[in-house]
């Protein structure tokens, strides 16, 4: 993956808890998203079926983001976990 592809992948998923991130969440799941954010629940990176990585809130199946490259997923997760 080139640096521009990595940058574009990072830009297509807004940071957790931002207005843009909440807008990406399906309407029926937004209440749960607000609850997880309010709790300050941490996220973890797990391999996705079919390749890439999924960022999930710990101890849930709630997806915070999906990325093709593990390093991008880890950066996304770390930004939220270190706030």
C-alpha positions, 0 to 999 in steps of 0.5 A: 500500500502506498503512502497516499493509499494509506492516507486515503484509508485513514481519511475515509473513517472519521475519528471515534466520537466525532460528528462524522463518525456518529453519522457513519453509524446506522441510525438504529445503532447510534444509541449504543455508539453514544453509550460506548463513547460515554463509557470511554470503552476502549477498542481493540484491533482484530483480523477481519474475515476476508482480509484487513482489520476491524476495530471493535469496542472491547468485549462487544461486537460493535465495529468502530472502523474497518481497515485494509492495513493493520497499521492504519487500524492500530493507529485509529484504535490508539488515537481513541484509547489514548485520549 
